[in-house]
Amino acid sequence: MRREVMFLTWPAFIELVMSTLFSMIDMIMVGRLSSAAISAVGLTTQPFMVLLAVFSAVNVGTTTIVAWNIGAGNTEKAKTIARQTIVLNFVMGIIVSVVGVALAHKIVVFMGAEADTIKDATAYFQIVSAGLVFQAVSMGITAALRGAGETTLPMMYNVGSNLFNVLGNYLLIFGKFGLPKLGVAGAAISTSVSRFIACVVGLYIVFFSKRSVISLKVRGSYRINFDIAGEVFSIGLPSALEQFVIQGGLMMFARTVSSLGTMTFAAHQIGLSICGLTFSPSMAFGVAGTTLVGQSLGANDEERAQRYADIIHHMAIAVACFMGVMFILFSYPLACLYTEDLEVAAMASVILKIMALAQPGQSTQLSLAGVLRGAGDTMFPLYSSAFGIWIFRVLVAYVFVNVFHWGLVGAWAALVLDQYTRAAIVYFRFVSGKWKYIKARNSEIAKMKACS
């Protein structure tokens, strides 16, 4: 079972870690322009994630229901769900892209951008929002493939597109090989083009390559099937609400930190960028949890689902503790990669050491939330996020920063409290064992509706 966990986890782990590393390299390149450039990109991160939260309902529902059907041996139903996911994400992607482009300036101003960042931040947000539809489609394909237990294929096209993004950033940010020097806007253009490439490759895999269990025919119905959409949303809607809660709270958290000034926010953004390295392993274990638990419950094997969940949690904790030690030892050298401003690097180093303390809690809540989603128990991750984010990262962080005047350290202390609060809520739901019977209960409800 450990081998099977690792078989599913390592591609997702490589994908997420490499994506994080490429994102870090992007930020390092932007940081060579100025601290204001880092802040301009950083200010757009959370609002953009709020836009992406719209797709969580489809993606989480897709992964869970595809896993259930693969576990039950119903491959054709899994393929039908994958096709519907592509259609739904494409339609919603166009709508959300238009909203992002139209409201970019107002969003940047709302985030507290100062005069030296407004222009670059607005341009960056508009360009990445224009390419959001491509990201939405590729995310839907990735969700379906992961539900089928195929984590290697998404790893290949996502890592490849991120590698292209790094190359594009180098060429367009600094104007290499005769190309124009576009600065922050160049980073945005490279990001959108790389997402387009990932989308094209993902569509090729599911429609033409025949390498996947999720192998679709080009000819077929592209109309929205409201019965399937309802089934997907019934599982995934709490996850969408969870993402709105998380990203909305993080947006308010970013506003609180941005009030401390451009240099402090630059240090904060450097810390978040490096901390992506700690999110990646736990999220990869969460992906494995969703897939393996979902497939086990699809085969009506609750005991096997429990064993997978225990193994995943223990492995995630071990990796998180290792990452925490690395942060304590190497925080300052890592921060210096981003900026030549020693004051900004020193501030970032301190908050990385604070983040090291959060690793066990963060790992528990991310890995076990994946387990609960695989069981279709998507409400408790929502409850944990709503309580942890809005009580600690919004209210407590505001008090620590603006009332106690603890500055950036206070904001990140609130972040640690948030992680452990969310971990406690998810963990107590997990040990209750009630999550193992959500699918069976949903099946009974569906049968009763069919009979009526």
Secondary structure, 3 states (H helix, E strand, C coil): CHHHHHHHHHHHHHHHHHHHHHHHHHHHHHHCCCHHHHHHHHHHHHHHHHHHHHHHHHHHHHHHHHHHHHHCCCHHHHHHHHHHHHHHHHHHHHHHHHHHHHCHHHHHHHCCCCCCCHHHHHHHHHHHHHCHHHHHHHHHHHHHHHHCCCCHHHHHHHHHHHHHHHHHHHHHHHCCCCCCCCCHHHHHHHHHHHHHHHHHHHHHHHHHHCCCCCCCCCCCCCCCCHHHHHHHHHHHHHHHHHHHHHHHHHHHHHHHHHCCCHHHHHHHHHHHHHHHHHHHHHHHHHHHHHHHHHHHHHCCCHHHHHHHHHHHHHHHHHHHHHHHHHHHHHHHHHHHCCCCCHHHHHHHHHHHHHHHCCHHHHHHHHHHHHHHHHCCCCHHHHHHHHHHHHHHHHHHHHHHHHHCCCHHHHHHHHHHHHHHHHHHHHHHHHHHCHHHHHHHHHHHHHHHHHHC
